[in-house]
Amino acid sequence: MTETDDTRSAAGEVPVAPRSRLQRLMRYIPLVAPVLLWTVPCWVLLHTGQHWPLPVTLIGTALFALGLIGMPLAMVHGHGRRQQDAAAIVGDTLLGSIWVLFTWSVLLGVLLRLALTVAGVGDGQDRARTVTWAVVGVAAVLLAWGYAEARRVPRVRRLDVRLPRLGAGLDGTRVVLITDTHYGPLDRARWSERVCATVNTLEADLVCHTGDIADGTAERRRAQAVPLGTVRATRARVYVTGNHEYYSEAQGWVDLMHELGWEPLRNRHVLLERGGDTLVVAGVDDVTAESSGLEGHGARLAEALDGADSGLPVLLLAHQPTFVDRAAAHGIDLQLSGHTHGGQIWPFHYLVRLDQPALAGLSRHGARTLLYTSRGTGFWGPPFRVFAPSEITLLVLRSPQRSG
């Protein structure tokens, strides 16, 4: 790897788009969402014709009320100023559980009840109780499976990516992508070791981490992150910040990754040379960096490419897929991103898709630019993954000039 000059220049940047209507509405979700999440399942499971014995109805309603009060309090204590890990685990688990219960209360509460009515199965009470047991059963199965999916070492997803400007000497270059490890309240040091061991079996030329290393400062999550220092690559290990670094003293994470032997690509690039051909590997800070107030932090693509030969292919690391508009405007060949988690818990996928141009996988943007969006290596918050499996990604770069 050949390092380029770290000259700073913001010239030629594409202006940042104004705050969208969706982003403005998102401010009110924390106020309304908990009420809906807890009251809808309570109503569907207990108060729509089941005629449960009075103690069952009272105890069930009280538990939903306790969840409605307890979940936000636990989230505040866990993710607010106090940063209490035990409270975060309780709040996150309740959030994931009630999201699944809410989803299937709505779906089965309407569809199954309608199907039973059309089929003439039972009376009103029988149908209502059947719906209740079906919702509870489906939610329990999905939560158990989702927990196992979240805690396992991700499967490796292999993909060949053809880049028209890639020289023949770089054909077959192996790029491994990990992202969104989100080391946090649940201690995953052993999981981290196993992920890094899996990465080392892939014989990567380049290993990339596209941000959201952890929830918490580098000092608090150091033990979980230290295994990243064991990752091997024949050329380089490169890293860019995600939005969660900017909630947790981002510079501390940049410094720790540098200490562990990774190259933080903070609006700069390095060159990967092989077989007489060269690939520009560039990285930018997350798009939230500028509003973080940290001096020198901000997503500046022109600065990242400063000094690079415009005729060379460019691999760009940018945490959020939404950055691809700027990447396409600069003629980037391939952008690697994370951030979306593939939705993490269905059907949250559809909300993520409103905010990002891609949810997962390879997509094309503009005439030249390809975007690969990883579903993430870890999980954020709720320790569940439902219909959104985690991944370690092996991208094999292919040149149209390769022989054979």
C-alpha positions in Angstrom: 0.0 0.0 0.0 1.2 3.5 -0.8 -0.1 6.3 1.3 -1.0 9.6 -0.4 -0.6 13.2 1.0 -3.1 14.3 3.6 -3.8 17.6 1.9 -7.1 19.1 3.0 -9.5 20.6 0.3 -13.2 20.8 0.3 -13.5 22.2 -3.2 -15.9 20.6 -5.5 -18.1 19.0 -2.9 -21.7 18.2 -3.7 -24.0 20.3 -1.4 -25.6 18.4 1.4 -29.4 18.0 0.9 -31.7 19.8 3.3 -33.4 17.8 6.0 -36.2 15.7 4.5 -39.8 15.6 5.7 -39.2 12.0 6.9 -36.3 13.2 9.1 -38.5 15.9 10.6 -41.3 13.4 11.3 -38.8 11.0 12.9 -38.4 13.5 15.8 -41.9 12.6 17.0 -41.6 8.8 16.7 -40.1 8.4 20.2 -43.2 10.0 21.7 -45.9 8.1 19.7 -44.2 4.7 19.0 -44.0 3.3 22.5 -47.7 3.9 23.1 -48.7 2.1 19.8 -46.2 -0.7 20.3 -47.6 -1.7 23.7 -51.3 -0.8 23.4 -52.1 -2.5 20.1 -50.9 -6.0 21.2 -52.6 -5.5 24.5 -55.9 -4.7 22.8 -55.6 -7.5 20.2 -54.5 -10.2 22.6 -56.7 -9.4 25.6 -59.7 -7.2 24.7 -61.1 -8.2 21.3 -63.6 -10.9 22.3 -61.4 -13.4 24.1 -63.4 -13.1 27.4 -60.5 -14.3 29.4 -61.1 -14.8 33.1 -60.9 -11.5 34.9 -57.5 -12.2 36.7 -55.9 -13.1 33.3 -57.2 -9.9 31.7 -56.0 -7.7 34.6 -52.6 -9.3 35.0 -52.0 -9.2 31.2 -53.1 -5.5 31.0 -50.9 -4.7 33.9 -47.9 -6.3 32.3 -48.4 -4.4 29.1 -48.7 -1.1 31.1 -45.5 -2.0 33.0 -43.7 -2.5 29.6 -45.0 0.8 28.3 -43.6 2.6 31.3 -40.5 0.4 31.9 -39.1 0.2 28.3 -38.6 4.0 27.8 -37.1 4.3 31.3 -34.7 1.5 30.7 -33.7 3.0 27.3 -33.1 6.4 28.8 -30.9 4.9 31.6 -29.2 2.6 29.2 -28.5 4.9 26.3 -28.7 8.3 27.9 -26.3 10.2 30.0 -26.0 7.4 32.6 -25.0 4.7 30.1 -26.0 1.8 32.4 -25.4 -1.5 30.5 -27.9 -3.5 32.5 -30.7 -1.0 31.8 -29.7 -0.9 28.1 -30.0 -4.7 27.8 -33.4 -4.7 29.4 -34.7 -1.8 27.3 -33.3 -3.2 24.0 -34.7 -6.6 24.6 -38.1 -5.2 25.5 -38.0 -3.0 22.3 -37.2 -6.0 20.0 -39.7 -8.2 21.7 -42.6 -5.8 21.5 -41.8 -4.9 17.9 -42.2 -8.5 16.9 -45.3 -8.9 19.0 -46.8 -5.7 17.6 -46.1 -6.8 14.0 -47.7 -10.1 14.3 -50.6 -8.8 16.4 -51.5 -6.5 13.5 -50.9 -9.1 10.8 -52.6 -12.1 12.4 -55.1 -10.0 14.3 -56.5 -9.0 10.9 -55.7 -11.8 8.4 -56.1 -14.8 10.6 -59.3 -13.6 12.2 -60.7 -12.8 8.7 -59.7 -16.3 7.4 -61.3 -18.0 10.4 -64.5 -15.9 9.9 -64.7 -16.7 6.2 -64.1 -20.4 6.9 -66.8 -20.4 9.6 -64.4 -21.8 12.3 -65.8 -21.5 15.8 -67.6 -18.6 17.4 -66.3 -15.1 18.1 -64.6 -16.1 21.3 -62.9 -19.2 19.8 -61.6 -17.1 16.9 -60.3 -14.4 19.2 -58.5 -16.9 21.4 -57.1 -18.7 18.4 -55.6 -15.4 17.1 -54.1 -14.7 20.6 -52.3 -18.1 20.8 -51.2 -17.9 17.2 -49.6 -14.4 17.7 -47.9 -15.5 21.0 -46.6 -18.7 19.3 -45.3 -17.0 16.2 -43.7 -14.2 18.2 -42.0 -16.7 20.6 -40.6 -18.7 17.7 -39.3 -15.7 15.8 -37.7 -14.2 18.9 -35.9 -17.4 19.8 -34.7 -17.8 16.2 -33.9 -14.1 15.9 -31.7 -14.2 19.1 -29.8 -17.1 17.8 -29.3 -15.3 14.4 -28.0 -12.2 16.1 -25.5 -13.9 18.4 -24.0 -16.4 15.9 -20.9 -15.7 13.8 -22.1 -14.4 10.5 -22.0 -16.5 7.4 -19.6 -15.5 4.7 -21.3 -14.0 1.6 -19.1 -14.2 -1.5 -19.7 -12.0 -4.5 -17.7 -11.3 -7.7 -17.8 -7.6 -8.7 -16.8 -6.6 -12.2 -15.3 -3.1 -12.4 -14.8 -2.0 -16.0 -11.8 0.3 -15.2 -10.0 -2.3 -13.0 -6.6 -3.4 -14.5 -5.9 -7.0 -15.2 -3.2 -7.0 -12.6 -5.8 -6.4 -9.9 -8.2 -9.1 -11.2 -9.1 -11.5 -8.3 -8.3 -8.9 -5.6 -10.1 -10.2 -2.4 -11.8 -7.5 -0.4 -13.4 -8.5 2.9 -16.0 -6.2 4.4 -17.1 -6.2 8.0 -19.3 -3.4 9.4 -21.7 -2.4 12.2 -20.1 -4.7 14.8 -21.8 -2.6 17.5 -19.9 -3.9 20.5 -22.1 -2.9 23.3 -23.8 -3.7 26.6 -23.9 -7.4 25.9 -20.2 -8.5 26.2 -19.3 -10.1 22.8 -15.5 -10.3 23.2 -15.6 -14.1 22.4 -17.9 -13.4 19.4 -15.4 -10.8 18.2 -12.6 -13.2 18.4 -14.5 -15.8 16.3 -15.5 -13.2 13.7 -11.9 -12.1 13.3 -10.8 -15.8 13.0 -13.4 -16.3 10.2 -12.1 -13.2 8.4 -8.6 -14.6 8.6 -9.6 -17.8 6.7 -10.6 -15.7 3.7 -7.0 -14.7 2.7 -8.0 -11.1 2.0 -5.9 -8.6 0.2 -7.8 -5.8 1.8 -10.1 -5.8 4.9 -12.5 -3.0 5.4 -14.6 -1.9 8.4 -17.1 0.7 7.4 -18.0 2.0 10.8 -20.3 1.7 13.8 -17.7 -0.3 15.7 -19.5 0.0 19.0 -22.1 1.7 21.2 -20.0 3.3 23.9 -16.5 4.9 24.0 -13.3 3.1 23.0 -12.3 3.0 26.6 -15.5 1.1 27.6 -15.6 -1.3 24.7 -11.9 -1.8 24.2 -11.9 -5.5 25.3 -14.5 -6.4 22.7 -12.7 -4.4 20.0 -9.1 -5.6 20.7 -9.6 -8.8 18.6 -9.8 -6.6 15.5 -6.0 -6.2 15.9 -5.6 -9.9 14.9 -7.2 -9.5 11.5 -4.8 -10.2 8.7 -4.7 -8.8 5.1 -1.9 -9.0 2.6 -2.2 -5.3 1.7 -4.0 -3.3 4.3 -6.8 -3.0 6.8 -8.8 0.2 6.4 -11.6 1.8 8.5 -14.0 4.7 8.3 -16.2 6.1 11.0 -20.0 5.4 11.3 -22.6 7.6 12.9 -22.4 5.7 16.2 -18.8 6.7 16.7 -20.1 10.3 16.8 -22.3 9.4 19.8 -19.3 8.0 21.6 -16.2 10.2 21.3 -15.3 9.3 17.7 -11.6 10.4 17.9 -11.1 7.8 20.6 -12.2 5.1 18.1 -10.0 6.5 15.4 -7.0 6.4 17.7 -7.8 2.8 18.9 -8.2 1.5 15.4 -4.8 3.1 14.5 -3.3 1.5 17.6 -4.7 -1.9 16.5 -2.9 -1.6 13.1 -5.8 -0.3 10.9 -5.6 2.6 8.5 -8.3 5.2 9.4 -9.3 6.7 6.1 -10.5 10.1 7.3 -11.1 11.9 4.0 -8.0 10.4 2.5 -6.9 7.6 0.3 -4.2 4.9 -0.1 -3.1 3.1 -3.2 -3.3 -0.7 -3.7 -0.8 -1.8 -6.3 -0.6 -5.3 -7.8 0.5 -6.7 -11.1 1.4 -3.3 -12.5 -2.1 -1.9 -11.9 -3.4 0.5 -9.2 -6.6 0.8 -7.2 -7.4 3.9 -5.2 -8.9 3.0 -1.8 -10.5 6.1 -0.3 -12.6 6.7 2.7 -14.7 9.5 4.2 -16.1 10.3 7.6 -19.7 9.5 8.2 -22.2 12.1 7.0 -23.1 12.9 10.6 -19.6 14.0 11.4 -19.9 17.6 10.5 -22.8 18.1 12.9 -20.9 16.4 15.7 -18.9 19.5 16.5 -15.5 17.6 16.4 -12.9 19.7 14.8 -11.7 18.4 11.5 -14.4 15.8 11.1 -16.8 15.8 8.1 -17.5 13.8 5.0 -15.4 15.4 2.3 -15.0 13.3 -0.8 -13.0 15.8 -2.9 -10.4 15.9 -0.1 -10.3 12.1 0.1 -9.5 12.0 -3.6 -7.1 14.9 -3.7 -3.9 13.9 -5.5 -5.3 10.7 -6.9 -5.0 10.0 -10.7 -8.5 10.5 -12.1 -7.9 7.7 -14.6 -7.6 5.1 -11.8 -10.5 3.0 -10.5 -11.7 4.0 -7.0 -13.0 1.9 -4.1 -14.7 4.1 -1.6 -15.6 3.4 2.0 -18.6 5.4 3.3 -20.7 4.2 6.2 -24.1 5.2 4.9 -25.5 4.1 1.5 -27.0 7.6 1.2 -23.5 8.9 0.4 -23.7 7.2 -3.0 -25.2 10.2 -4.7 -22.0 12.1 -4.0 -19.9 9.1 -5.0 -21.7 8.8 -8.3 -21.2 12.5 -9.0 -17.5 12.0 -8.6 -17.4 8.9 -10.8 -16.6 6.4 -8.0 -16.4 2.8 -9.3 -17.5 1.0 -6.1 -18.8 2.2 -2.8 -18.9 -0.1 0.3 -21.3 0.7 3.0 -23.2 -0.7 6.0 -25.6 1.2 8.3 -28.9 -0.4 7.3 -28.5 -3.8 9.0 -30.7 -5.1 6.2 -33.6 -3.9 8.4 -32.5 -6.2 11.3 -36.1 -7.1 12.4 -38.7 -7.4 9.7 -40.7 -5.4 8.7 -38.4 -2.5 9.8 -36.9 -3.0 6.4 -39.5 -0.8 4.8 -38.8 2.1 7.1 -35.0 1.9 6.4 -35.7 1.9 2.7 -37.5 5.3 3.0 -34.2 6.8 4.4 -31.6 5.0 2.3 -31.2 4.3 -1.4 -30.4 0.6 -0.8 -31.1 -1.9 1.9 -28.6 -4.7 1.1 -26.6 -6.2 -1.7 -25.2 -4.8 -4.9 -26.9 -1.9 -6.8 -26.0 0.5 -9.6 -26.2 4.3 -9.2 -25.6 6.5 -12.2 -23.5 5.4 -15.3 -20.5 4.0 -13.4 -21.0 3.7 -9.7 -21.8 0.4 -7.9 -22.8 0.3 -4.3 -22.5 -2.7 -2.1 -24.5 -2.4 1.1 -23.8 -5.0 3.8 -26.5 -6.2 6.2 -23.9 -5.7 9.0 -21.8 -8.1 11.0 -23.3 -7.5 14.4 -26.6 -6.0 15.6 -27.7 -2.7 17.2 -29.8 -2.6 20.3 -32.4 -5.4 20.3 -30.4 -8.7 20.3 -32.5 -10.1 17.4 -32.2 -10.5 13.7 -35.4 -11.6 11.9 -35.3 -12.1 8.2 -32.1 -10.0 8.0 -29.1 -12.3 8.5 -25.8 -10.8 9.5 -22.8 -11.2 7.1 -19.1 -11.1 6.6 -18.7 -10.2 2.9 -16.0 -11.4 0.5 -15.9 -9.3 -2.6 -13.7 -10.6 -5.4 -12.9 -7.7 -7.8 -12.9 -8.7 -11.5 -11.4 -6.9 -14.4 -12.8 -7.1 -17.9 -9.2 -7.4 -19.1 -8.5 -10.7 -17.2 -7.2 -13.6 -19.2 -9.2 -16.9 -19.5 
